[in-house]
């Protein structure tokens, strides 16, 4: 009886570990290419995100929904969910995953297109991430994309 219980516990542990690894494999990553970055106002930059990211973004009705983390050379920036005026005026790594756009600033106010740092937006599995219907590959932003502030809250 003890052997059966021990085997059951080991199998359960293996199953839980496998599920945890599988969940970790569902990490969503979007590398922000310097050629896709557009200057906004002041210290703010923006980039259009691939299809599907809007489903988990902040918006007027869900200002804290996004679980995305912006990394600069592997280090988290922040604060997240920043008011766009704060990003523009203060910078300091503040960012906002707003609708189909990522508004952000570099940690030191430098031009992220030229500072040599890698910017990656990551979203780990969770309640908000589960809202994404599909994982779609990114596409480069073009000059014909929506202008900055499209769909942005007027309360900022």
C-alpha positions as CSV (number, residue, x, y, z in Angstrom):
1,X,0.0,0.0,0.0
2,X,2.8,2.4,0.9
3,X,4.5,1.7,-2.5
4,X,1.3,2.5,-4.4
5,X,0.9,5.8,-2.4
6,X,4.5,6.7,-3.1
7,X,4.2,6.0,-6.8
8,X,1.0,8.0,-6.9
9,X,2.7,11.0,-5.2
10,X,5.7,10.8,-7.6
11,X,3.5,10.6,-10.7
12,X,1.4,13.5,-9.4
13,X,4.6,15.6,-8.9
14,X,5.8,14.8,-12.4
15,X,2.4,15.8,-13.8
16,X,2.3,19.1,-11.9
17,X,5.9,19.8,-13.0
18,X,5.1,19.0,-16.6
19,X,2.0,21.3,-16.6
20,X,4.0,24.1,-15.0
21,X,6.7,23.8,-17.7
22,X,4.1,23.7,-20.5
23,X,2.4,26.9,-19.1
24,X,5.8,28.6,-19.0
25,X,6.3,27.7,-22.7
26,X,3.3,29.8,-23.6
27,X,5.2,33.0,-22.9
28,X,4.3,35.6,-25.5
29,X,7.3,37.7,-26.6
30,X,7.5,40.7,-29.0
31,X,10.9,42.0,-29.9
32,X,10.5,45.7,-30.5
33,X,12.7,46.4,-33.6
34,X,14.3,49.9,-33.7
35,X,13.0,50.3,-37.2
36,X,9.4,50.0,-35.9
37,X,9.8,52.6,-33.2
38,X,8.2,55.9,-33.8
39,X,8.8,59.1,-31.9
40,X,5.7,60.4,-30.2
41,X,5.9,63.5,-28.0
42,X,8.7,64.4,-25.6
43,X,10.3,61.3,-24.2
44,X,7.6,59.0,-25.5
45,X,8.0,56.4,-28.3
46,X,5.4,54.0,-29.7
47,X,5.2,50.9,-31.7
48,X,2.3,49.0,-33.2
49,X,1.8,45.6,-31.7
50,X,1.0,42.4,-33.6
51,X,-2.6,41.3,-34.0
52,X,-3.9,39.7,-30.9
53,X,-2.2,41.9,-28.3
54,X,-5.1,44.3,-28.2
55,X,-7.3,41.7,-26.5
56,X,-5.1,41.8,-23.4
57,X,-4.3,45.5,-23.4
58,X,-5.3,48.4,-21.1
59,X,-8.2,50.5,-22.4
60,X,-10.7,53.0,-21.0
61,X,-12.8,50.3,-19.3
62,X,-9.8,48.2,-18.2
63,X,-6.9,50.6,-17.3
64,X,-4.9,47.9,-15.4
65,X,-5.7,44.7,-17.5
66,X,-2.4,44.3,-19.3
67,X,0.1,41.9,-17.7
68,X,2.7,42.7,-20.3
69,X,6.2,43.6,-19.0
70,X,8.6,45.7,-21.1
71,X,12.2,44.7,-20.8
72,X,15.2,46.8,-21.7
73,X,18.2,44.5,-22.1
74,X,16.4,42.0,-20.0
75,X,15.6,44.3,-17.1
76,X,12.0,45.3,-16.4
77,X,11.0,48.9,-17.1
78,X,8.2,50.7,-15.4
79,X,5.9,51.8,-14.1
80,X,3.5,49.9,-16.3
81,X,0.0,51.3,-17.0
82,X,1.6,54.8,-17.0
83,X,-0.5,57.8,-18.0
84,X,0.7,58.8,-21.5
85,X,1.4,62.4,-20.3
86,X,3.8,60.9,-17.7
87,X,5.6,58.9,-20.4
88,X,6.0,62.0,-22.5
89,X,7.1,64.3,-19.8
90,X,9.1,62.1,-17.3
91,X,10.2,59.1,-19.3
92,X,12.3,57.0,-16.9
93,X,11.1,53.7,-18.4
94,X,7.4,54.3,-17.9
95,X,5.2,52.4,-20.5
96,X,1.7,51.6,-21.4
97,X,0.3,48.7,-23.4
98,X,-2.7,50.6,-24.8
99,X,-5.0,49.0,-27.3
100,X,-2.8,48.0,-30.3
101,X,0.1,50.2,-29.3
102,X,2.9,50.1,-26.9
103,X,3.9,53.6,-25.6
104,X,7.2,53.6,-23.8
105,X,10.3,55.5,-22.8
106,X,13.9,54.4,-22.4
107,X,15.2,54.2,-18.8
108,X,17.6,57.1,-19.3
109,X,15.7,59.2,-21.9
110,X,18.0,58.2,-24.8
111,X,16.7,57.4,-28.3
112,X,15.8,53.7,-28.1
113,X,16.5,53.4,-31.9
114,X,20.1,54.3,-31.3
115,X,21.1,53.3,-27.8
116,X,21.9,49.7,-28.7
117,X,19.6,48.2,-26.1
118,X,17.1,45.5,-26.9
119,X,13.4,46.1,-26.0
120,X,11.1,43.1,-25.6
121,X,7.5,43.0,-24.5
122,X,6.7,39.8,-22.6
123,X,3.3,38.5,-21.4
124,X,3.3,35.5,-19.1
125,X,0.2,33.2,-19.1
126,X,-2.5,34.5,-16.7
127,X,-6.1,35.6,-16.6
128,X,-5.6,38.5,-19.0
129,X,-3.2,36.6,-21.3
130,X,-5.9,33.9,-21.7
131,X,-8.1,36.4,-23.5
132,X,-5.8,36.3,-26.5
133,X,-7.6,34.1,-29.1
134,X,-4.5,33.3,-31.2
135,X,-0.8,33.9,-31.3
136,X,0.0,35.8,-34.5
137,X,3.4,36.7,-35.8
138,X,4.3,40.4,-35.6
139,X,4.4,42.7,-38.6
140,X,6.4,45.8,-39.1
141,X,4.7,49.1,-38.4
142,X,4.4,51.2,-41.5
143,X,4.1,54.9,-42.1
144,X,0.4,54.4,-42.9
145,X,-0.4,52.9,-39.5
146,X,-2.7,54.6,-37.0
147,X,-1.4,57.8,-35.6
148,X,-0.2,58.1,-32.0
149,X,-3.1,58.5,-29.6
150,X,-5.6,56.5,-31.8
151,X,-8.2,55.3,-29.3
152,X,-6.3,56.8,-26.4
153,X,-8.3,57.9,-23.4
154,X,-9.0,61.7,-23.3
155,X,-8.7,61.7,-19.6
156,X,-4.9,61.5,-19.7
